[in-house]
């Protein structure tokens, strides 16, 4: 068994501050952020005025609920630079979404924003157990996607040695891991499974590699998948959260000593959880949709952004700042199948609990005879021989989720692999 105990780290004072100290800092920074957005972004000026609120109306954190939400459609309507709060020549970097499902969303960063981003990512990597001088294999995509370059900023700030391999070319990924012997890897959880498959193809035992810490994000994943990855690699598997509209990776992070939820870096990002139907904030501990307001961003302030991610807020443990539970799905990824709400993570949990199946799957939606049907496409685990696994998975989904689905079990390798975010839902419905 590898020695997975990280060297002690000195925490920043804010990581152990009292809740009163954190709230006071948030209130001051929130006042600045609201004023900055109102004065410099026409959208926010119009939005606040239409809602009958003004930045001066905020006297305490509870007053934020009076301000209107920002939606992804608002960002798309402002394409490309309409949401920027500083002149374009003060923007040091631009990132954007892929735009595969609509107009891309474009975000910008000043030099100060990049320094802040690097700081919170460095804090996240340190919370995962990485220390100055450690070698990091960064398999997040570099480019307009914020993952690769965001992690790079934090790795540089922490003083890591980084292998900027990006995504794809899986055989090379495995060779570099075995040759360079990194301590940590940053990667999407679905692509980590592809790396495991390639290790098997090359006859390499992933437990024998140097990896001690895996930092996984960019898509929801379950604790069952965590257990699978930890057992396969003999390493810690930790969750990192972020989205480009709020900053990128490093908005929140699990701490290796607890692994009990992601601590939100509340000195830079103010979280709320709302009822996704009514928009009304719910109490900490209640599940709902995550909403973020930036507290320090200059180029691209964001006010009450509806992430569509479903989670709940919990008290701090390893740090004073509050935790968010692992994201269980997205309100806009929710499948309504014959009146039942279904999330891909529920299918994943059932799959991981079914012996003989590999952890790769896709959900196919069709609409024959005007009725929605769901088919789960999965595959046999290498070496498995049980031919009843499909029926077992269908029964487990029926029992735990409450819907009847078709299951197709293919040979190992038959489910399409991802080199980035997993494509979980194939919506083939028409009419």
HUUR-V998369 format. One record per run of one state. SS is the DSSP state (2 for helix, 1 for strand, 0 for the rest). FROM is the first residue (numbers start at 1). LEN is the number of residues. If there is no record, write none. Layout:
BEGIN
ss-><SS/SS>
from-><FROM/FROM>
len-><LEN/LEN>
END
This chain:
BEGIN
ss-><0/2/0/2/0/2/0/2/0/2/0/1/0/2/0/2/0/1/0/1/0/2/0/1/0/2/0/1/0/2/0/1/0/2/0/2/0/1/0/2/0/1/0/1/0/1/0/1/0/1/0/1/0/1/0/1/0/1/0/1/0/1/0/1/0/2/0/1/0/2/0/1/0/2/0/1/0/1/0>
from-><1/13/17/19/41/42/52/55/58/61/67/70/71/72/78/88/91/93/97/106/110/111/128/135/139/146/159/161/164/170/181/184/188/189/202/206/209/213/217/223/234/236/244/248/255/262/265/269/275/281/282/288/295/305/312/313/315/323/325/329/331/335/338/340/343/344/353/357/367/368/371/373/381/389/401/406/411/425/428>
len-><12/4/2/22/1/10/3/3/3/6/3/1/1/6/10/3/2/4/9/4/1/17/7/4/7/13/2/3/6/11/3/4/1/13/4/3/4/4/6/11/2/8/4/7/7/3/4/6/6/1/6/7/10/7/1/2/8/2/4/2/4/3/2/3/1/9/4/10/1/3/2/8/8/12/5/5/14/3/4>
END
